[in-house]
Amino acid sequence: MTTPFTRTLTFMALVPGLAACSHDNTEKPSEPNIVIIFLDDAGWADFQPFAETRYPTPHVRQLAEEGKTYYTFYVPQAVCSASRAALLTGCYPERVGLFGAHGPRQRGLDPEFATIGELLRQSGYKTGFFGKWHVGDHPETRPPARGFDESAGIMYSNDMWAGHPERPEFWGQWPLQYWHNGEITIDSVTADDQTWFTTWFTEKSVDFINRNNDRPFFLYLAHPQPHVPLFVSDKFEGKSGTGLYGDVIMELDWSVGEVMKALKENGIADNTIVMFTSDNGPWLSYGNHAGMTPYRGEKGTTFDGGVRSPLIIRYPPQMEPGTVSHRAFMSIDILPTISYLTGAPLPDYEIDGKNVWDVITGSEGAENPHDYYGFTMINNFEGVLSADGKWKLHLPHDYRYPLKGGIDGQAGIYIQKRIDTALFDMVHDPYERVNVIEEYPEIAGELLRYAEEHKEKFFD
């Protein structure tokens, strides 16, 4: 019988422009479904079990009890578009040239860089995207052209609209549109529409699962929340007892529960790899409308408060339930790891991520195949992390610091600060408080060499 997996192997043999992954002999799953639930600006400590929150998040907690929780997972840049492109392409922002957060009608990610959706669709997977795209708003860069059979959602952030509290006349020039399978179905999204976003994208995800339960599929559910402005449906309004942000998080938790219920009711949960994470850390300037992180910094910085994201992965055949990991890896590794798990060929150009499935599962003796991970803010290269996650080096750079948080959707006040070359022991000082560069000159020297190599490769 010919399966999508065997078709992939034949396809790889016939098309020299696509290169197969170089992998070890670890047993691979057979055509697993892939579900990625990607939140927007969620804090590392917004959900149980990462922290004991004042509101319940039972479905995320259950996902952790059935899967594995990762406490040292990173993104290469703590800004929306750059982070999403890194996840979808397996490349650093500096390779694909997509930095920061692109605005309405911008082209975004160059089509020469393949997405997970494109790799899996050409390997026989059914692909669906629902939520916030934010990596391209031209015909050739929207979801239907980037590997997704079905899609619905917005092309950029939900705050880029006429309801923006600071610059409504500027953002109002481009109505926030809602797209469905390549067609505009709401020309100008209203506040009432936004209260339905979490529900709509969840319902579309569940429907997608129900209709594709007999074939391999890839579901990318990228919620616009809890990015400001915050919106929640009537069924969760006031439910947390802690304010609007808690209500929003509880509704996102409900969404996770609905997706998992659909997988289980269709009898495919154990052959589905579910990943739950966020594009970056919280936007602390928004005060009571921002999430929580114990780490230094926030969204828009290269401190761990910005670039360390919560992550849970559930895949029962190869993961002991209820376990945790402190092994470091980055979102650029997701594409090549999925390629390994599914047999989908990698593109024929160099990417930055590597297959880290042995690190993810905790195989005995597994080592991270990277030498280091790099961090940028917009197009500034600001630091590196050792591949084992034990050491982090900051290069000299300015960064924003929220002096005063805003209230109820209003932005707070920032000031600029500066950090000089600094080395942090991330095992004993994960909050990046004490510069130990004088105590560990050899480690600092090695990371500085990696930083110079990175700059020469991408910025010189």
Buried (B, 14 or more C-beta within 10 A) or exposed (E): EEBBBEBBBEBBEEEEEBBBBEBEEEEBBEBBBBBBBBBBBBBBBBBBBBBEBEBBBBBBBBBBBBBBBBBBBBBBBBBBBBBBBBBBBBBBBBBBBBBBBBBBEBBBBBBEBBBBBBBBBBBBBBBBBBBBBBBBBEEEBBBBBBBBBBBBBBBBBBBBBBBBEEEEEEBBEBBBBBBBEEEEEBEBBEEEBBBBBBBBBBBBBBBBBEBBBEEBBBBBBBBBBBBBBBBBBEEBBEBBEBBBBBBBBBBBBBBBBBBBBBBEEBEBBBBBBBBBBBBBBBBBBBBBBBBBBBBBBBBBBBBBBBBBBBBBBBBBEBBEEEEEBEBBBBBBBBBBBBBBBBBBBBBEEEBBBBBBBBBBBBEEEBEBBBBBBBBBBEBBBBBBBBBBBBBBBBBEBEBBBBEEBBEEBBBBEBEEEEBEBBBBBBEEBBBBEEBBBEEBEEBBEBBBEBBEBBBEEBEE
